[in-house]
Amino acid sequence: MSGNVTMYSTSWCGFCRRLKTQLDREGIAYTEINIEEDPASAKIVEEANDGNQTVPTLLISSPAGTSTTLTNPSVAQVKQALAA
């Protein structure tokens, strides 16, 4: 699997903590951005989620230059997006 994973999250989000644990267990590297501390990233999340600040929202960029946005995905969905 290759590609870059950016996870937009908040400090209080239980779904974010669960997904981070699963990604760590699977050895999938990611960059985490807390949308409460970065207003620009909050806008990215809103654009991806019809104006809502729904987290976790993941942006997966492939080496080929394509990108996929996933909202509250399973680790299987993340793996599938990385393999695409």
N, CA, C and O atoms as a Tinker XYZ file with bonds, in Angstrom:
   336  protein
     1  N      0.848000   -1.176000    0.000000    73     2
     2  CA     0.000000    0.000000    0.000000    64     1     3
     3  C      0.892000    1.237000    0.000000    63     2     4     5
     4  O      1.878000    1.315000    0.733000    81     3
     5  N      0.524000    2.190000   -0.833000    73     3     6
     6  CA     1.285000    3.434000   -0.840000    64     5     7
     7  C      0.307000    4.591000   -0.915000    63     6     8     9
     8  O     -0.855000    4.426000   -1.283000    81     7
     9  N      0.789000    5.731000   -0.569000    73     7    10
    10  CA    -0.037000    6.922000   -0.562000    64     9    11
    11  C      0.106000    7.637000    0.766000    63    10    12    13
    12  O      0.690000    7.108000    1.713000    81    11
    13  N     -0.424000    8.825000    0.824000    73    11    14
    14  CA    -0.370000    9.625000    2.038000    64    13    15
    15  C     -1.756000    9.712000    2.645000    63    14    16    17
    16  O     -2.738000    9.935000    1.937000    81    15
    17  N     -1.836000    9.536000    3.949000    73    15    18
    18  CA    -3.102000    9.603000    4.662000    64    17    19
    19  C     -3.050000   10.792000    5.615000    63    18    20    21
    20  O     -2.143000   10.903000    6.439000    81    19
    21  N     -4.030000   11.673000    5.491000    73    19    22
    22  CA    -4.196000   12.778000    6.423000    64    21    23
    23  C     -5.525000   12.565000    7.132000    63    22    24    25
    24  O     -6.568000   12.432000    6.491000    81    23
    25  N     -5.478000   12.535000    8.464000    73    23    26
    26  CA    -6.693000   12.360000    9.254000    64    25    27
    27  C     -7.031000   13.682000    9.930000    63    26    28    29
    28  O     -6.234000   14.233000   10.689000    81    27
    29  N     -8.218000   14.172000    9.641000    73    27    30
    30  CA    -8.746000   15.354000   10.312000    64    29    31
    31  C     -9.574000   14.860000   11.488000    63    30    32    33
    32  O    -10.465000   14.027000   11.323000    81    31
    33  N     -9.277000   15.374000   12.675000    73    31    34
    34  CA    -9.899000   14.852000   13.888000    64    33    35
    35  C    -10.120000   15.964000   14.902000    63    34    36    37
    36  O     -9.839000   17.133000   14.637000    81    35
    37  N    -10.629000   15.579000   16.064000    73    35    38
    38  CA   -10.715000   16.460000   17.227000    64    37    39
    39  C    -10.175000   15.676000   18.423000    63    38    40    41
    40  O    -10.028000   14.455000   18.362000    81    39
    41  N     -9.887000   16.381000   19.494000    73    39    42
    42  CA    -9.334000   15.727000   20.678000    64    41    43
    43  C    -10.356000   14.860000   21.405000    63    42    44    45
    44  O     -9.978000   13.919000   22.103000    81    43
    45  N    -11.626000   15.155000   21.256000    73    43    46
    46  CA   -12.682000   14.467000   22.016000    64    45    47
    47  C    -13.359000   13.341000   21.238000    63    46    48    49
    48  O    -14.236000   12.675000   21.788000    81    47
    49  N    -12.991000   13.107000   19.999000    73    47    50
    50  CA   -13.703000   12.172000   19.117000    64    49    51
    51  C    -13.318000   10.710000   19.387000    63    50    52    53
    52  O    -12.179000   10.308000   19.152000    81    51
    53  N    -14.264000    9.936000   19.874000    73    51    54
    54  CA   -14.038000    8.517000   20.122000    64    53    55
    55  C    -13.821000    7.720000   18.842000    63    54    56    57
    56  O    -13.024000    6.782000   18.827000    81    55
    57  N    -14.520000    8.081000   17.770000    73    55    58
    58  CA   -14.341000    7.392000   16.491000    64    57    59
    59  C    -12.935000    7.637000   15.956000    63    58    60    61
    60  O    -12.336000    6.758000   15.337000    81    59
    61  N    -12.412000    8.838000   16.200000    73    59    62
    62  CA   -11.041000    9.159000   15.773000    64    61    63
    63  C    -10.031000    8.301000   16.528000    63    62    64    65
    64  O     -9.114000    7.739000   15.929000    81    63
    65  N    -10.204000    8.202000   17.842000    73    63    66
    66  CA    -9.283000    7.385000   18.653000    64    65    67
    67  C     -9.313000    5.922000   18.203000    63    66    68    69
    68  O     -8.270000    5.276000   18.107000    81    67
    69  N    -10.509000    5.407000   17.929000    73    67    70
    70  CA   -10.641000    4.019000   17.487000    64    69    71
    71  C     -9.923000    3.798000   16.163000    63    70    72    73
    72  O     -9.180000    2.828000   16.014000    81    71
    73  N    -10.140000    4.693000   15.200000    73    71    74
    74  CA    -9.501000    4.535000   13.898000    64    73    75
    75  C     -7.988000    4.672000   13.998000    63    74    76    77
    76  O     -7.261000    3.928000   13.340000    81    75
    77  N     -7.497000    5.613000   14.812000    73    75    78
    78  CA    -6.047000    5.749000   14.986000    64    77    79
    79  C     -5.443000    4.465000   15.543000    63    78    80    81
    80  O     -4.379000    4.037000   15.097000    81    79
    81  N     -6.109000    3.852000   16.508000    73    79    82
    82  CA    -5.629000    2.586000   17.075000    64    81    83
    83  C     -5.564000    1.512000   15.997000    63    82    84    85
    84  O     -4.595000    0.757000   15.924000    81    83
    85  N     -6.598000    1.445000   15.159000    73    83    86
    86  CA    -6.629000    0.434000   14.102000    64    85    87
    87  C     -5.558000    0.694000   13.049000    63    86    88    89
    88  O     -4.902000   -0.240000   12.590000    81    87
    89  N     -5.378000    1.948000   12.665000    73    87    90
    90  CA    -4.344000    2.269000   11.675000    64    89    91
    91  C     -2.960000    1.957000   12.232000    63    90    92    93
    92  O     -2.111000    1.419000   11.521000    81    91
    93  N     -2.730000    2.288000   13.493000    73    91    94
    94  CA    -1.446000    1.973000   14.128000    64    93    95
    95  C     -1.204000    0.467000   14.128000    63    94    96    97
    96  O     -0.106000    0.007000   13.812000    81    95
    97  N     -2.227000   -0.292000   14.483000    73    95    98
    98  CA    -2.096000   -1.752000   14.534000    64    97    99
    99  C     -1.776000   -2.334000   13.159000    63    98   100   101
   100  O     -1.048000   -3.321000   13.054000    81    99
   101  N     -2.323000   -1.722000   12.102000    73    99   102
   102  CA    -2.092000   -2.206000   10.734000    64   101   103
   103  C     -0.815000   -1.640000   10.116000    63   102   104   105
   104  O     -0.447000   -2.006000    9.000000    81   103
   105  N     -0.145000   -0.751000   10.838000    73   103   106
   106  CA     1.087000   -0.165000   10.320000    64   105   107
   107  C      0.860000    0.871000    9.232000    63   106   108   109
   108  O      1.740000    1.102000    8.402000    81   107
   109  N     -0.309000    1.494000    9.226000    73   107   110
   110  CA    -0.625000    2.514000    8.225000    64   109   111
   111  C     -0.284000    3.883000    8.816000    63   110   112   113
   112  O     -0.877000    4.316000    9.803000    81   111
   113  N      0.670000    4.543000    8.197000    73   111   114
   114  CA     1.107000    5.858000    8.668000    64   113   115
   115  C      0.091000    6.925000    8.267000    63   114   116   117
   116  O     -0.550000    6.826000    7.220000    81   115
   117  N     -0.046000    7.940000    9.110000    73   115   118
   118  CA    -0.974000    9.030000    8.820000    64   117   119
   119  C     -0.482000   10.288000    9.514000    63   118   120   121
   120  O      0.276000   10.240000   10.484000    81   119
   121  N     -0.932000   11.395000    8.992000    73   119   122
   122  CA    -0.698000   12.692000    9.613000    64   121   123
   123  C     -2.024000   13.132000   10.199000    63   122   124   125
   124  O     -3.041000   13.130000    9.506000    81   123
   125  N     -2.025000   13.508000   11.461000    73   123   126
   126  CA    -3.261000   13.922000   12.119000    64   125   127
   127  C     -3.302000   15.439000   12.245000    63   126   128   129
   128  O     -2.321000   16.065000   12.645000    81   127
   129  N     -4.447000   16.021000   11.900000    73   127   130
   130  CA    -4.661000   17.450000   12.037000    64   129   131
   131  C     -5.926000   17.660000   12.860000    63   130   132   133
   132  O     -7.000000   17.180000   12.497000    81   131
   133  N     -5.791000   18.377000   13.961000    73   131   134
   134  CA    -6.919000   18.669000   14.846000    64   133   135
   135  C     -7.639000   19.899000   14.299000    63   134   136   137
   136  O     -7.068000   20.989000   14.272000    81   135
   137  N     -8.887000   19.733000   13.865000    73   135   138
   138  CA    -9.613000   20.835000   13.243000    64   137   139
   139  C     -9.997000   21.921000   14.245000    63   138   140   141
   140  O    -10.347000   23.033000   13.850000    81   139
   141  N     -9.934000   21.608000   15.526000    73   139   142
   142  CA   -10.214000   22.634000   16.539000    64   141   143
   143  C     -9.058000   23.630000   16.646000    63   142   144   145
   144  O     -9.252000   24.769000   17.072000    81   143
   145  N     -7.875000   23.205000   16.263000    73   143   146
   146  CA    -6.681000   24.039000   16.359000    64   145   147
   147  C     -6.290000   24.665000   15.028000    63   146   148   149
   148  O     -5.416000   25.531000   14.983000    81   147
   149  N     -6.932000   24.231000   13.936000    73   147   150
   150  CA    -6.561000   24.700000   12.601000    64   149   151
   151  C     -7.825000   25.035000   11.806000    63   150   152   153
   152  O     -8.413000   24.148000   11.186000    81   151
   153  N     -8.253000   26.304000   11.815000    73   151   154
   154  CA    -9.490000   26.690000   11.125000    64   153   155
   155  C     -9.491000   26.363000    9.625000    63   154   156   157
   156  O    -10.545000   26.064000    9.065000    81   155
   157  N     -8.341000   26.415000    8.979000    73   155   158
   158  CA    -8.285000   26.096000    7.553000    64   157   159
   159  C     -8.635000   24.631000    7.309000    63   158   160   161
   160  O     -9.309000   24.308000    6.331000    81   159
   161  N     -8.184000   23.751000    8.186000    73   159   162
   162  CA    -8.507000   22.333000    8.016000    64   161   163
   163  C     -9.972000   22.071000    8.319000    63   162   164   165
   164  O    -10.569000   21.169000    7.731000    81   163
   165  N    -10.567000   22.847000    9.231000    73   163   166
   166  CA   -12.004000   22.709000    9.504000    64   165   167
   167  C    -12.793000   23.003000    8.239000    63   166   168   169
   168  O    -13.807000   22.354000    7.985000    81   167
   169  N    -12.352000   23.960000    7.445000    73   167   170
   170  CA   -13.021000   24.282000    6.179000    64   169   171
   171  C    -12.923000   23.113000    5.197000    63   170   172   173
   172  O    -13.883000   22.820000    4.484000    81   171
   173  N    -11.772000   22.450000    5.160000    73   171   174
   174  CA   -11.596000   21.285000    4.283000    64   173   175
   175  C    -12.599000   20.204000    4.660000    63   174   176   177
   176  O    -13.232000   19.604000    3.791000    81   175
   177  N    -12.741000   19.958000    5.966000    73   175   178
   178  CA   -13.684000   18.941000    6.449000    64   177   179
   179  C    -15.120000   19.334000    6.103000    63   178   180   181
   180  O    -15.908000   18.489000    5.679000    81   179
   181  N    -15.457000   20.591000    6.279000    73   179   182
   182  CA   -16.805000   21.054000    5.938000    64   181   183
   183  C    -17.099000   20.873000    4.456000    63   182   184   185
   184  O    -18.200000   20.460000    4.091000    81   183
   185  N    -16.137000   21.174000    3.602000    73   183   186
   186  CA   -16.320000   21.016000    2.162000    64   185   187
   187  C    -16.543000   19.555000    1.782000    63   186   188   189
   188  O    -17.301000   19.258000    0.858000    81   187
   189  N    -15.897000   18.664000    2.480000    73   187   190
   190  CA   -16.030000   17.236000    2.188000    64   189   191
   191  C    -17.314000   16.630000    2.745000    63   190   192   193
   192  O    -17.732000   15.553000    2.318000    81   191
   193  N    -17.941000   17.321000    3.700000    73   191   194
   194  CA   -19.080000   16.733000    4.414000    64   193   195
   195  C    -20.310000   17.641000    4.423000    63   194   196   197
   196  O    -20.974000   17.787000    5.449000    81   195
   197  N    -20.605000   18.245000    3.281000    73   195   198
   198  CA   -21.820000   19.056000    3.123000    64   197   199
   199  C    -21.983000   20.106000    4.213000    63   198   200   201
   200  O    -23.089000   20.317000    4.711000    81   199
   201  N    -20.885000   20.768000    4.589000    73   199   202
   202  CA   -20.933000   21.837000    5.567000    64   201   203
   203  C    -20.777000   21.392000    7.013000    63   202   204   205
   204  O    -20.758000   22.230000    7.914000    81   203
   205  N    -20.667000   20.094000    7.251000    73   203   206
   206  CA   -20.542000   19.566000    8.608000    64   205   207
   207  C    -19.083000   19.303000    8.960000    63   206   208   209
   208  O    -18.278000   18.955000    8.096000    81   207
   209  N    -18.755000   19.471000   10.224000    73   207   210
   210  CA   -17.410000   19.160000   10.708000    64   209   211
   211  C    -17.406000   17.735000   11.256000    63   210   212   213
   212  O    -17.224000   17.518000   12.454000    81   211
   213  N    -17.608000   16.779000   10.374000    73   211   214
   214  CA   -17.669000   15.372000   10.746000    64   213   215
   215  C    -16.265000   14.781000   10.748000    63   214   216   217
   216  O    -15.542000   14.864000    9.755000    81   215
   217  N    -15.891000   14.187000   11.871000    73   215   218
   218  CA   -14.578000   13.560000   11.995000    64   217   219
   219  C    -14.748000   12.129000   12.501000    63   218   220   221
   220  O    -15.718000   11.845000   13.204000    81   219
   221  N    -13.852000   11.243000   12.170000    73   219   222
   222  CA   -12.666000   11.484000   11.368000    64   221   223
   223  C    -13.000000   11.598000    9.880000    63   222   224   225
   224  O    -13.816000   10.846000    9.348000    81   223
   225  N    -12.358000   12.541000    9.239000    73   223   226
   226  CA   -12.379000   12.651000    7.786000    64   225   227
   227  C    -10.951000   12.423000    7.328000    63   226   228   229
   228  O    -10.020000   13.056000    7.826000    81   227
   229  N    -10.783000   11.514000    6.377000    73   227   230
   230  CA    -9.447000   11.188000    5.880000    64   229   231
   231  C     -9.302000   11.630000    4.438000    63   230   232   233
   232  O    -10.211000   11.449000    3.628000    81   231
   233  N     -8.165000   12.205000    4.124000    73   231   234
   234  CA    -7.788000   12.526000    2.761000    64   233   235
   235  C     -6.644000   11.598000    2.402000    63   234   236   237
   236  O     -5.591000   11.616000    3.039000    81   235
   237  N     -6.859000   10.790000    1.380000    73   235   238
   238  CA    -5.847000    9.817000    0.957000    64   237   239
   239  C     -5.369000   10.226000   -0.423000    63   238   240   241
   240  O     -6.149000   10.258000   -1.376000    81   239
   241  N     -4.086000   10.539000   -0.529000    73   239   242
   242  CA    -3.477000   10.969000   -1.784000    64   241   243
   243  C     -2.588000    9.857000   -2.306000    63   242   244   245
   244  O     -1.765000    9.306000   -1.576000    81   243
   245  N     -2.765000    9.534000   -3.575000    73   243   246
   246  CA    -1.956000    8.475000   -4.175000    64   245   247
   247  C     -0.719000    9.070000   -4.825000    63   246   248   249
   248  O     -0.684000   10.267000   -5.114000    81   247
   249  N      0.295000    8.246000   -5.057000    73   247   250
   250  CA     1.485000    8.728000   -5.753000    64   249   251
   251  C      1.165000    9.235000   -7.160000    63   250   252   253
   252  O      1.904000   10.056000   -7.703000    81   251
   253  N      0.069000    8.751000   -7.754000    73   251   254
   254  CA    -0.309000    9.167000   -9.106000    64   253   255
   255  C     -0.983000   10.542000   -9.124000    63   254   256   257
   256  O     -1.272000   11.080000  -10.193000    81   255
   257  N     -1.235000   11.111000   -7.934000    73   255   258
   258  CA    -1.823000   12.439000   -7.873000    64   257   259
   259  C     -3.332000   12.466000   -7.675000    63   258   260   261
   260  O     -3.930000   13.542000   -7.645000    81   259
   261  N     -3.950000   11.308000   -7.540000    73   259   262
   262  CA    -5.384000   11.278000   -7.267000    64   261   263
   263  C     -5.606000   11.326000   -5.759000    63   262   264   265
   264  O     -4.716000   10.995000   -4.976000    81   263
   265  N     -6.809000   11.745000   -5.366000    73   263   266
   266  CA    -7.104000   11.776000   -3.943000    64   265   267
   267  C     -8.518000   11.289000   -3.690000    63   266   268   269
   268  O     -9.401000   11.410000   -4.538000    81   267
   269  N     -8.708000   10.737000   -2.504000    73   267   270
   270  CA    -9.994000   10.213000   -2.056000    64   269   271
   271  C    -10.261000   10.756000   -0.671000    63   270   272   273
   272  O     -9.356000   10.831000    0.160000    81   271
   273  N    -11.508000   11.137000   -0.421000    73   271   274
   274  CA   -11.905000   11.581000    0.904000    64   273   275
   275  C    -12.866000   10.557000    1.489000    63   274   276   277
   276  O    -13.832000   10.155000    0.839000    81   275
   277  N    -12.595000   10.138000    2.719000    73   275   278
   278  CA   -13.440000    9.170000    3.415000    64   277   279
   279  C    -13.866000    9.763000    4.753000    63   278   280   281
   280  O    -13.055000   10.356000    5.464000    81   279
   281  N    -15.138000    9.602000    5.091000    73   279   282
   282  CA   -15.638000   10.094000    6.363000    64   281   283
   283  C    -15.976000    8.916000    7.254000    63   282   284   285
   284  O    -16.762000    8.044000    6.884000    81   283
   285  N    -15.375000    8.899000    8.430000    73   283   286
   286  CA   -15.550000    7.831000    9.417000    64   285   287
   287  C    -15.425000    6.445000    8.780000    63   286   288   289
   288  O    -16.322000    5.613000    8.917000    81   287
   289  N    -14.315000    6.202000    8.086000    73   287   290
   290  CA   -14.162000    4.924000    7.390000    64   289   291
   291  C    -13.722000    3.802000    8.325000    63   290   292   293
   292  O    -13.231000    4.040000    9.428000    81   291
   293  N    -13.910000    2.595000    7.860000    73   291   294
   294  CA   -13.326000    1.440000    8.532000    64   293   295
   295  C    -11.874000    1.325000    8.071000    63   294   296   297
   296  O    -11.488000    1.922000    7.066000    81   295
   297  N    -11.088000    0.573000    8.794000    73   295   298
   298  CA    -9.702000    0.371000    8.385000    64   297   299
   299  C     -9.657000   -0.370000    7.051000    63   298   300   301
   300  O     -8.733000   -0.162000    6.265000    81   299
   301  N    -10.632000   -1.225000    6.784000    73   299   302
   302  CA   -10.703000   -1.933000    5.501000    64   301   303
   303  C    -10.918000   -0.941000    4.354000    63   302   304   305
   304  O    -10.335000   -1.100000    3.282000    81   303
   305  N    -11.738000    0.064000    4.569000    73   303   306
   306  CA   -11.958000    1.074000    3.532000    64   305   307
   307  C    -10.698000    1.891000    3.284000    63   306   308   309
   308  O    -10.404000    2.260000    2.147000    81   307
   309  N     -9.958000    2.172000    4.344000    73   307   310
   310  CA    -8.696000    2.902000    4.182000    64   309   311
   311  C     -7.714000    2.055000    3.370000    63   310   312   313
   312  O     -7.073000    2.556000    2.447000    81   311
   313  N     -7.601000    0.798000    3.709000    73   311   314
   314  CA    -6.702000   -0.109000    2.953000    64   313   315
   315  C     -7.098000   -0.173000    1.497000    63   314   316   317
   316  O     -6.238000   -0.149000    0.617000    81   315
   317  N     -8.394000   -0.256000    1.229000    73   315   318
   318  CA    -8.869000   -0.319000   -0.147000    64   317   319
   319  C     -8.515000    0.963000   -0.907000    63   318   320   321
   320  O     -8.088000    0.901000   -2.060000    81   319
   321  N     -8.689000    2.106000   -0.275000    73   319   322
   322  CA    -8.361000    3.371000   -0.923000    64   321   323
   323  C     -6.861000    3.484000   -1.183000    63   322   324   325
   324  O     -6.454000    4.025000   -2.211000    81   323
   325  N     -6.046000    2.986000   -0.277000    73   323   326
   326  CA    -4.597000    3.024000   -0.469000    64   325   327
   327  C     -4.151000    2.086000   -1.581000    63   326   328   329
   328  O     -3.163000    2.357000   -2.263000    81   327
   329  N     -4.870000    0.989000   -1.768000    73   327   330
   330  CA    -4.510000    0.011000   -2.787000    64   329   331
   331  C     -4.942000    0.449000   -4.185000    63   330   332   333
   332  O     -4.433000   -0.053000   -5.187000    81   331
   333  N     -5.882000    1.387000   -4.243000    73   331   334
   334  CA    -6.428000    1.820000   -5.555000    64   333   335
   335  C     -5.440000    2.665000   -6.322000    63   334   336
   336  O     -5.736000    3.107000   -7.432000    81   335
